[in-house]
Amino acid sequence: MISQSAPAFEAVDLVRSYLLDGGVRVDALRGVTLRIGQGEFVAIVGPSGSGKSTLMHLLGCLDRPTSGLLRVGGVDVSTLDDTRLAELRNRAIGFVFQSFHLLARTTALDNVALPLVYRGVPKPERRERARAALEAVGLGHRLGHRPSQMSGGEQQRVAIARALVGDPQVLLADEPTGNLDSRNGEEVMALLERLNTEGGVAVVLVTHDQEVAGRARRQIRVRDGLVELDTGARTARRDGGAR
């Protein structure tokens, strides 16, 4: 289903429009074309209302475009029904959110194992994979702790482990340091960089923080629903976005 040789994302003339009360149409994206290759580290930046969050939702298969082409791992999302789209999302993409979205009464181990439940992975295997993912982010000593027993930085690392447990093609991070102090934010960014350079996981983060964006090797600036600047566009066209 997913091609390991295809770009992580490929969008051509991507449009997303919303119909508001009174029949007013709002074009959140007005024709975005981009390609993000395997193993890239990309920051999507832009002011509030620019369309960057809408773009992330489309790339993450959390929403569907109004028109245009979107391929994820070589798969044209317009050919998928909702069930197959959810399957693609579960297998190809890991998500990290600003607010962590951990289950409050559930241990770190079971929070991380949750995506594997939806794949039907047997309990012993999913717990072992969750353990390995937590060890990979430096939390092998926190397996039985609940979110309330951990710092914000540790909670975000649990969220990153949960995103990685299914061996995704790409990790999408929405303001991953937004709720963290500078020290914990630095630790999370260093972890994302290590996962990208050593693990080969493509990282696409959405941020308004220019310092965070500066850590990425490529920046895509969105304004008024269009790509205003893409610092890696020439490289992406030439070699599919390889580092």
Secondary structure by P-SEA (a helix, b strand, c coil): ccccccccbbbcbbbbbbbcccccccccccbbbbccccbbbbbbbbccccaaaaaaaaaaccccccbbbbbccccccccccaaaaaaaaaccbbbbcccccccccccaaaaaaaaaaaacccaaaaaaaaaaaaaaaccccccccccccccaaaaaaaaaaaaacccccbbbbccccccccaaaaaaaaaaaaaaaacccbbbbbbbccaaaaaaccbbbbbcccccccccaaaaaaaccccc
